[in-house]
Amino acid sequence: EALDPNRCESCYGAESEQHKCCNTCDDVRNAYRYKGWGLESIASIEQCKREGVVKIMADQKEQCNVVGTLRVSKVSGNFHISPGKSFEGHNSHVHDLKFMHKFPLNLTHTIHRMSYGQFVPTQVNPLDNHTF
């Protein structure tokens, strides 16, 4: 069944001037992020059910392999890798992971190589080949 292009679906309580209508699952998630709220379960969100997001999350059994380079200034700081989407809110960096408790996740990870500065083949770095 075709959806009315002029529809205005619920944001499930997270409506605001910026998010008056939530016609997609991402719209609902963004409206919640904007409010600084965690989304307890996407299973009850009609847009997420309609788009198949609930089934995709339940069926997902993939792994990831992260490879890359970061160029950073010589100042203190940190970086992190996390599942889910992140957002800035109330002067903090937050990852929205609440919906993931409904799905079993294996967050085991192995760092094969992590180095700072120029790669030196003979150098041993403290996190190389560690599984957590």
N, C-alpha and C positions, 0 to 999 in steps of 0.2 A: 504494500500500500504506500503510495506516494505521500510524503509529508508536505503540509502547507508551508510554502516558502515564507509566509508572513507570520508564522506561529511565534509565540513567545512562551517558551517552556520554563518550568520552575528551576530556580537555583537552590531549592531546598533550604530556604531560610537565609541564604548568603547574598540576597539581592542587595545591590548598592547602585549609586549613580553610574559607576563604571560597568557594572554587571547587572543590567535590568532583566535580561533574558538569558537563559542557558539552554541552547538548543543542542549542544553536544556534550559528551562526557567530559571533554577537556574544558569546556565552558564552566561546568559545575566545579571541577577541580580548581580552576583558576579563580573562580569566585570565592571558594573556601580559602585559598591561599591569600587572596587579597584581604580577607577578613582576619587572617592569622589563625584560622581554625584548621584542625586536622579533620580529615574526612574518614569517619569510622569505618564505613564499608561501602564499596561501590556496588555491591550486590543488590542494594535496594534502590539504586538510581536508575530510573527508566531509560535515560539516554545511554548509560553504560551497558545496560542489558540489550537494548536495541542495536547498538553498534558492535555487540559481541565482545566487548572489553572484558566482561566477567569471565566468559569462556576462555578467551585468550590467556588471561592471567592464570586460570586454573590449569590449562593445558601446557603452559610454558615450562619446558624442562631444558632450557638451553644454558650454555655456559658462555662466559665472555673471556676475551683475551685482550688486555689493554697494553698497547705499545705506544710510546710517544716520547716527546722531549718537551721539557718546560724550560723556558728562559725566564729567569727571575733576577731581580735586583739583589744586591748584597745587603739585605735587610732581614730582620726576623719575620717569620710568617709560617704558614703551613699550607698543605694541600691535602685533600682527601677524596676518596672515591667511594661512592655509596649508591645503592639501588634507590630507585624512586626519583622523584623530581625535587629539586631544591628551589628555595625562594628566599628573598630577603624580607624580613618583617620585624618591626619593633627593634631596630638596631641589632639584629642578629641574623645569622645564616642558619636556615632550618631545612631539614630533609623531611618530606612528607612520606612516612613509612607506615602510617596507621593502617592503611588498607591491606598491607602485605601480611598482617598477622593471620588472615584467612587462608593464606596459601603457604605451604611448606617451602622454606627457602634454605638452601645450603649455602652459607656465606663463607665457607672454607676458602681460603685463598693461598696461593703460593707466589712469592716474589722470587722470580728467577734471577733478576738482576736489577739493582737500583744503584745508580752512582750519581755523584755530583761533580760538576766540572767535566773536563775532558776525559773521555773513556781511556783507561789504561788497562790493557789486557791482564797484566800481572797483579793488579790491585784487587784485594779482597774487601768487599764492602759488607758492613755488619748485617744487612738484611738479605743479602744474596742467598738464594736457595733455601729460604725458610717458609714453612707452611704454618698458617695460623688457623 
